[in-house]
Amino acid sequence: MTDTSKKSYINTTVSTDLLKSFKILAAQEEMRLNQLLEEAIRDLLKKYEKKADGKQR
């Protein structure tokens, strides 16, 4: 799990349709938007980390 005592604030904009779908998913999963967003960021970082590992240096 992540260390919940250390958090930073971010602010961004996303398309209205994307946000609506994101809120629906959060409700269906009974999770906070923040929890899902942190999961998505972790997954995205893993995805790009794997791509970087596969590249020749």
Steps between C-alpha positions, in 0.01 A plus 500: 500500500596861460605726782185703563681751721685649202266639237533773241230701331463499120257686281414417141217495250352200318218461253151506646418154362818352647427648842141372490619148420764525772240602760272215394786252536585636845138460609479147359821400676403687817831684491602863519610671181840556658547129567424413138720780371796385707448144373487625142818704543682201651387279210608760244843535660544122495401491132757759401764355731469168316535678165813681621652174626453342158682778310865469415725751669 
